[in-house]
Structures are given as C-alpha cells and as structure tokens.
Amino acid sequence: MKALIIVNPVAGKKKIKKDLFNLITALSSAGYEASVMLTKAKGEATEFAEKYSSGHDLTVCCGGDGTLNEVITGLMNAGCDTRLMYYPCGSTNDFATTLGIPKKIDPECLCPEKHKILDLDIGEINGTYFSYIASYGIFTKSSYSASQEMKNVFGHAAYLLEGAKELPGLSKSYHTKVTYDDGEIEGDYVLVAATNSTSAGGILRLSDEQVKLNDGLIEVLLIKALSNIADTSAVINQLLKQQYDGKNVILLQTRKCLIECADNPAWTVDGEFAGNIGRAEISCIHGAIHLLI
C-alpha cells in the first residue's frame, strides 16, 4: 500500500518537523510505503493532492485548517476517493477540535487501521470547496489577518488578539438576504457563516447536537446587528451557552442556500481570505471525503 504525506512545514509552531518521523514509522509499520511532499507556497497542497493522490491508497494532510482545505480541494478536483487522514499541526485547528483530535497525538494512534471512516460532507461556495466554514463579518477577518510569524509565536492567542481589534467595529453590520430550503430570511447581521463544524474561527462554538458532519446539511449562523454593549454582552453569553433564540442569534440548517449582500463583504473560507462576494451560492456535497478519524 502507498501513502502520500502532504506537509506544510511552517504550520503552527513547526511541530511537524519533530513528529513526522513518528508518523512515517506508524505508516511503515502498518504496511504503507510513504512519500512525503513539502509545500513551499499557498496552493501547492492542492496541486499535490490533485496530481498524486489517485496513485495512493491513503493521503495524509499535515498542517492547519488552510492546508486541509487545499488537500480536500485537490481530492475533489481530481474526483479521487482515496482515504484521507488529518494530522493537525496548525495554530488553532478548528476542524480538528470538531473531529475530537487531541493537540498531542499518541504515536500509537497514528496507525490508519485503528481509525474509523467518516464520509465527510463538504461545502461548496461559488465553485470553491470548504471543509468547515465560509463566513463574513465580525471575527472572520482575524483568521486570515494574523501573520504566520504571529501564529508561530502566540499560537491560538494570535487569533484572539486579531479578533479583539474587530471589537470597536461591532456596529458594522451587513444587510443580508438568505434563501434556504425552508424559506428566506433578511436582516442586518454582524456575522454570517455557513459551517459544518462545531468550532469556527477559534472563537465561536456550536452545539455537538446541532452539527453533524455527515447529515447532508450545512448550518447557517446569523448574528443580528449589535447596537450597544448590552447587546454585545447578551449575544456573547448566548453563544457561550449555545443558545440560538431566533431573535439575536439564528441557526438554520439547509442543503443549499443563496446568500446575497449588496456590500460585497470580504469572505473567509476555512481561515483564508476568499475575496469580496455579493452573491454566494452555497451547497452541501454529502459524504464527499472518506476521512479517517
């Protein structure tokens, strides 16, 4: 059997450099012949996955959420149904939190034969794939504006520091219309997010009971405009308690949706800037990726 290991060597605090040997040893012990490819620039993980994964029985992604997005995009572009294993080594690893992957991985747990297969749903926004979130509004810019150097020094705190810079702009809202399976909703929101994860931006947390990774549904989270400190405090309290009351915090579930905003807001897709988009067609691709967990 053959395994392709795609590594982002600068992800997180570069911890993969000392853990890579354990990973290769575990794969070798399980009967895999491992090939390692190191990325040097954004987009290379997609190129590697798209070009080489079909010739392997297993693809292993070593990096953060952005690297995982690139690998999944490569697999989707190639129409490749090879199994995927995620070794998270980024600064926040939102999706690893959703999957229950610990920050420190026991080498004995690296053997693929000890994993279960999850047929993971993948989101798509205007032809671009996302593994866990596509969003705009407050706290979304912090995920891509924190520099790699800052993330390497401060880790998860880098996201919190960048997110704090957005707090003075709480009054900034976006008039948005969402058309989804069960109808439509329109209003002024400080956050609009389409997600398939219980952890978003290293800050938001959604309920395990609400979010299922292979149910064929995308969750749409909307936070209404915050006009004062009292509103802000109330909404933060609701998010911490995972209360979606339909008044200030709204959580919808849908197979597909159309999100329209005349402001052409800056979208973030899996932690990376995805451009200014005024019309976003979003859908769920059910069970698209065979993920080992």
C-alpha positions in Angstrom: 0.0 0.0 0.0 1.1 3.6 -0.7 0.6 6.7 1.4 1.1 10.3 0.2 2.0 12.7 3.1 1.5 16.4 2.2 3.2 18.6 4.8 3.0 22.3 5.4 6.4 22.7 7.2 5.7 26.2 8.6 2.2 25.5 10.1 1.7 26.2 13.7 4.9 26.2 15.6 6.6 23.9 13.0 5.9 20.9 15.3 5.5 18.6 12.4 9.3 18.6 12.0 9.7 16.6 15.1 6.5 14.5 14.7 7.0 13.5 11.1 9.2 10.6 12.0 6.6 9.1 14.3 4.0 9.4 11.5 6.2 7.7 8.9 7.1 5.0 11.4 3.5 4.3 12.1 2.6 4.1 8.4 5.5 1.9 7.7 4.6 -0.5 10.5 1.1 -0.7 9.0 2.5 -1.8 5.7 2.5 1.6 3.9 5.2 2.9 1.6 5.2 6.6 2.4 6.1 9.5 0.1 6.5 13.0 1.6 5.8 16.2 -0.2 6.6 19.6 1.4 4.7 22.7 0.4 6.6 25.9 -0.2 3.7 28.2 -1.2 0.0 28.6 -1.0 -1.9 26.3 -3.3 0.8 23.7 -3.6 -1.1 21.2 -1.3 -4.0 21.4 -3.8 -1.6 20.7 -6.7 0.0 17.7 -4.9 -3.3 16.2 -3.9 -4.9 16.6 -7.3 -1.9 15.2 -9.2 -0.7 12.4 -6.9 -3.4 11.2 -4.6 -5.1 8.9 -7.1 -1.9 6.8 -7.2 -2.0 6.2 -3.4 -4.2 4.3 -1.0 -4.1 7.0 1.6 -3.4 10.7 1.7 -2.2 12.3 4.9 -2.6 16.1 5.4 -0.1 17.6 7.9 -0.9 21.3 8.6 -3.6 23.6 9.7 -7.1 24.2 8.6 -6.0 26.1 5.5 -3.7 23.2 4.4 -6.6 20.7 5.0 -8.8 22.9 2.7 -6.2 22.8 0.0 -5.8 19.0 0.2 -9.6 18.4 0.1 -9.9 20.8 -2.8 -7.2 18.7 -4.7 -9.1 15.5 -3.9 -12.4 17.0 -5.1 -10.8 18.4 -8.3 -9.3 15.0 -9.1 -12.5 13.1 -8.3 -10.3 10.9 -6.1 -12.0 8.7 -3.5 -8.8 7.7 -1.6 -8.9 7.8 2.1 -7.8 11.0 3.9 -6.1 11.2 7.3 -5.6 14.6 9.0 -2.6 15.3 11.3 -3.4 18.8 12.6 -0.4 20.9 13.4 -1.7 24.5 12.8 -2.2 27.3 15.4 -5.9 26.7 16.1 -7.0 23.6 14.2 -10.7 24.4 14.4 -11.7 21.3 12.4 -9.5 19.0 14.5 -11.5 20.3 17.5 -14.7 19.3 15.8 -13.3 15.8 15.0 -12.1 15.3 18.5 -8.4 15.0 17.5 -6.2 16.0 20.5 -3.5 18.6 20.4 -0.9 16.0 21.4 -1.3 12.8 19.4 -0.1 9.4 20.8 2.2 7.8 18.2 0.3 4.5 18.7 -2.9 6.2 17.4 -1.3 7.1 14.1 -1.9 3.6 12.5 -4.6 4.0 9.9 -6.0 0.6 10.7 -7.1 1.8 14.1 -9.2 4.6 12.6 -12.9 4.7 11.6 -14.0 6.1 8.3 -16.3 9.2 8.3 -17.9 10.0 5.0 -17.5 13.8 5.5 -19.8 16.4 4.0 -18.0 19.1 2.1 -19.4 22.6 1.5 -19.2 24.5 -1.8 -19.4 28.3 -2.3 -19.5 29.5 -5.9 -17.4 26.6 -7.0 -14.9 26.8 -4.1 -14.8 24.0 -1.6 -14.7 24.4 2.2 -14.3 21.7 4.8 -15.8 23.6 7.8 -16.7 27.3 7.3 -17.4 30.1 4.9 -18.2 33.4 6.5 -18.1 37.2 6.7 -18.5 39.8 9.4 -17.0 40.1 12.9 -14.2 37.7 13.9 -13.8 36.3 10.4 -11.0 38.6 9.3 -8.9 37.6 12.3 -8.4 34.1 10.9 -6.5 35.3 7.9 -5.1 38.6 9.0 -2.9 37.1 11.7 0.6 36.6 10.2 2.2 33.2 10.2 5.0 34.6 12.3 2.5 35.9 14.9 0.7 32.5 14.9 4.0 30.7 15.4 4.8 32.8 18.4 1.4 33.2 20.0 -0.4 30.1 18.7 -4.2 30.3 19.2 -3.8 33.6 21.1 -2.9 35.2 17.8 -6.4 34.8 16.6 -7.8 36.2 19.8 -5.6 39.2 19.6 -6.6 39.9 16.0 -10.2 39.3 16.9 -10.1 41.9 19.6 -9.1 44.5 17.0 -12.5 44.0 15.4 -14.5 44.7 18.6 -14.6 48.5 18.0 -16.3 47.8 14.8 -19.3 46.0 16.3 -21.7 48.5 14.9 -20.7 47.4 11.3 -23.5 45.2 10.0 -24.4 43.8 6.6 -27.9 43.8 5.2 -28.2 40.3 4.0 -30.8 38.0 2.5 -30.6 34.3 2.9 -32.7 32.0 0.8 -32.6 28.4 2.1 -34.5 25.1 1.8 -37.4 26.2 4.2 -37.8 29.8 3.0 -35.9 33.0 3.3 -34.8 35.5 6.0 -33.5 39.0 5.6 -32.0 41.5 8.1 -28.9 43.3 9.4 -26.2 41.0 10.7 -22.7 41.4 12.1 -21.8 37.8 11.3 -23.0 35.4 8.5 -21.5 32.0 8.5 -22.2 28.7 6.6 -20.5 25.9 8.5 -20.1 22.2 9.0 -18.2 22.4 12.3 -18.6 22.9 16.0 -15.6 25.3 16.1 -15.4 28.4 14.0 -12.6 31.0 13.8 -11.1 29.7 17.1 -13.7 31.7 18.9 -17.2 30.5 18.1 -18.5 27.2 19.3 -21.6 25.4 18.1 -23.5 22.6 19.7 -22.5 19.0 19.0 -26.2 18.1 19.0 -26.8 20.7 16.2 -23.9 20.0 13.9 -23.5 16.6 12.3 -20.6 16.2 9.9 -22.3 13.7 7.5 -26.0 14.6 7.6 -26.1 16.3 4.2 -26.8 19.7 5.8 -25.0 23.0 6.2 -25.6 25.1 9.3 -26.1 28.8 8.7 -25.3 31.0 11.7 -26.5 34.6 11.8 -25.9 37.2 14.5 -28.0 40.3 14.4 -26.6 43.8 14.5 -25.2 44.8 17.9 -26.0 48.4 18.7 -24.6 48.7 22.2 -22.5 47.0 24.9 -25.6 45.4 26.5 -26.5 43.7 23.1 -22.9 42.5 22.7 -22.8 41.1 26.2 -26.1 39.3 25.7 -25.1 37.7 22.4 -21.7 36.6 23.7 -23.5 35.0 26.7 -25.9 33.2 24.3 -23.0 31.9 22.1 -21.2 30.6 25.2 -24.4 28.8 26.2 -25.1 27.7 22.7 -28.5 29.3 22.7 -29.9 30.1 19.3 -33.1 32.0 20.2 -34.0 33.1 16.7 -34.0 36.8 17.8 -30.4 37.8 18.2 -28.7 34.5 17.2 -30.2 32.4 14.4 -29.1 28.9 13.4 -30.6 27.4 10.2 -30.0 24.0 8.6 -30.2 23.6 4.9 -28.9 21.5 2.0 -28.2 24.6 -0.1 -28.7 28.4 0.2 -28.2 31.7 -1.6 -26.7 34.5 0.5 -27.0 38.0 -1.0 -25.4 41.2 0.3 -25.1 44.4 -1.7 -22.0 45.4 0.3 -19.8 42.8 -1.3 -18.3 41.7 2.0 -15.0 40.1 2.4 -15.5 36.3 2.8 -13.3 33.9 4.7 -13.2 30.2 3.6 -11.6 27.8 6.1 -9.5 30.6 7.6 -8.3 32.1 4.3 -9.4 35.3 2.5 -11.7 34.3 -0.4 -12.5 37.7 -1.9 -15.4 40.1 -1.8 -18.6 38.3 -2.7 -22.1 39.8 -3.0 -23.9 36.7 -4.2 -22.9 33.3 -2.7 -24.4 30.1 -3.8 -23.7 27.5 -1.1 -24.4 23.8 -1.2 -23.5 20.6 0.8 -21.9 17.8 -1.0 -22.9 14.8 1.0 -20.3 12.2 2.1 -17.7 13.5 -0.4 -14.5 12.7 1.5 -13.5 9.5 3.2 -11.9 10.8 6.4 -10.1 8.6 8.9 -10.8 9.6 12.5 
